[in-house]
């Protein structure tokens, strides 16, 4: 079996499998709906292979939007037979086999957030911590999840990766305070968002688990890697590792950190307040040439 792995630029992956008769091969593909449909020329309907026209594509996109609005992560699937004479190696100089595909259908998956996450995000808002979602998901899926979490309020914006590509850093800086969700993003977009936020004076904490997240985790003021699902590369780049992969734990850490910081400030104020009288008395005695008042 040959595999062409997932890449954020293509947003799809494929495998080539040999049939049991070992005389023929098939390519099976899955990925983002728009990316897979671009590579398809036919579709499977009732066991028949029919030409894929613009009308059918519109229907597929409509169903995709409906599923995305329900907070489902949608994958498109496709396949095609590999001719005997075709080269199945995925090198730079080889024939790209991800073309002339036959569209099979859509798969909707749901990854429900943990019950404690909406409460944790509400705590962040009260504490003045701005939470931003950066995802490669379809914008409708990202919006639905953000609304369920209480992350996307009436004034919040959703920005797409393709919109980011058309913006200068200054233009992004003008609206970065309003954006709550970034959808259809690539790894380089995460780095750019962090850079602009830091320029705006924010202390930025970035959490992620994949290899693609490692540069952004490294660039953030506080890089947080997932301890369970996180890759070794991301853990190496991170400042700290989250042992339970739970966003609510980050909020608890912020609460604990702020309590420690507040206690340190209180201790310093107490020491200054109780010792300032003694310091002033000693300095005045020395300036006036009096004997030391405190022995």
Secondary structure, DSSP 8 states (H G I E B T S, - for coil): -EEEEEETTTTEEEEEEE-TTSS-EEEEEEE-HHHHHHTEEEEEETTEEEE--HHHHHHHHHHHHHHHHTT-EEEEEEEEEE-TTS-----TTS---S-SEEEEEEEEE-----TTHHHHHHHHHHHT----EE-SS-HHHHHHHHHHHT---TT-EEEEHHHHHTS-HHHHHHHTTTEEEEES--HHHHHHHHHHHHHTT---EEEE-SGGGHHHHHHSSEEEEETTT--HHHHHH-SEEETT--HHHHHHHHHHHHHHHHHHHHHHHHHHHHHHHHHHHHHHHHHTT---S--
